[in-house]
Amino acid sequence: MAVPKSKVSKARRDKRRSAHWKLEAPTISKCPKCGELRVPHRVCKACGTYNGREVV
């Protein structure tokens, strides 16, 4: 049976866990029609276009 040899301290445990909870900034690209910054694969909030055609 797997048994730990010694106790893992709170600091060591938390250092290991900290790497998985970091947030990433969303990727931003320019709208080809109006040049406004937007998230890729989403409708542009400024001009309402997506994939070269007007959606909104």
N, C-alpha and C positions, 0 to 999 in steps of 0.2 A: 504494500500500500504506500502511496506517495505521501510522505510526511516532511514538512520543512525542517531543515537542520537547525535553523535559528530564526528568531523573530525578525521580521522586516520592519524597520523603524517607519514612523509616519512620514518623515521627510523623504526617505528613500522610496516609499510607496507612492507618495504624491508626485515626486519627480518623474516617475515612470508613467503615471496617468496623465500628467499635464499636457503631453504632446498631442493627445487625441482630441482635445476639446478646443483647439484654437479655431477661431472663425476666419474665413477667407473673404476678402473683399470681392464683390461681384465683378465679373469681367465687363468692361464697357467698350463699345465700339461706336463709330460715328454713323449716323443715318446717311445713306448715299444720296437721298433727295434733298434734305434740309440741312444736314451737317450737325444736327443735335446729337448729344451723347445719349446712348440707349443701351439696354441689355440685349445681347444677341438672341435671335430667335423669338423676339417679342415685337409687337406692334409699336411703332414710334408714337410717343405721346404727343409730340408737337404737330406732326403732319398726318398721322394716322395711316401710314403706309407700311406694308410688309411684303417682302419678296418682290418688290418692283411694282406693286399695284395698291391702290387705295382700298383700305378695308373699313376704316371708320369714317 
